[in-house]
Amino acid sequence: MDHITHIWPTMADLASDLGKPYSTVAAWKQRGSIPAKYDMSLIRAAKARGACLTLEHLAEARAETADAPSRVDHGTSQDAVSPEAAE
C-alpha cells in the first residue's frame, strides 16, 4: 500500500474516499495489499483528489509485493538451519 500513501496520507482518508469502514482499510494495510476488485474505485478516488493512478501502477505495486520476501516466517524457509546442522 506504500505506493498510494502520497494520495491518501491516512487510512481514514482512503476509507472515506472509498466509502469503506476504517477497519477494512486497516486490514488491507496489515496484509500489505488491496484486493484487485477495488482497482477502479481507487483510480476514480485518486482522480477526484487530482492524482494520477493507473491499472499499470497498481499492477506494478502488486508485482513488487509478490516478489518481496514474506513478512511472516513459518519455519519453512530453505535458509532455516536445523538444530542438528548447527552443531
BELLINSUL-V889907 format. One record per backbone hydrogen bond with DSSP energy under -0.5 kcal/mol. NH is the residue of the N-H (numbers start at 1). CO is the residue of the C=O. E is the energy in kcal/mol with one decimal. If there is no record, write none. Layout:
nh & co & e
NH & CO & E
NH & CO & E
This chain:
nh & co & e
4 & 1 & -1.9
5 & 2 & -0.9
7 & 4 & -1.6
8 & 4 & -2.4
9 & 7 & -0.6
14 & 10 & -1.8
15 & 11 & -2.8
16 & 12 & -2.5
17 & 13 & -2.5
18 & 14 & -2.1
19 & 15 & -1.0
19 & 16 & -0.5
20 & 15 & -2.3
24 & 21 & -0.9
25 & 21 & -1.5
26 & 22 & -2.7
27 & 23 & -1.8
28 & 24 & -1.9
29 & 25 & -2.4
30 & 26 & -2.3
31 & 27 & -2.3
32 & 28 & -2.0
33 & 28 & -1.5
38 & 35 & -2.1
39 & 36 & -2.3
42 & 38 & -2.7
43 & 39 & -2.5
44 & 40 & -2.4
45 & 41 & -2.5
46 & 42 & -2.6
47 & 43 & -2.2
48 & 44 & -2.1
49 & 45 & -1.0
49 & 46 & -0.7
50 & 47 & -1.7
51 & 46 & -2.8
53 & 51 & -0.6
58 & 54 & -2.1
59 & 55 & -2.7
60 & 56 & -2.6
61 & 57 & -2.2
62 & 58 & -2.2
63 & 59 & -2.4
64 & 60 & -2.3
65 & 61 & -2.2
66 & 62 & -2.6
67 & 63 & -1.8
68 & 64 & -1.1
73 & 71 & -0.5
74 & 72 & -0.7
80 & 77 & -1.3
82 & 80 & -0.5
86 & 82 & -1.5
87 & 83 & -0.6
87 & 84 & -0.8
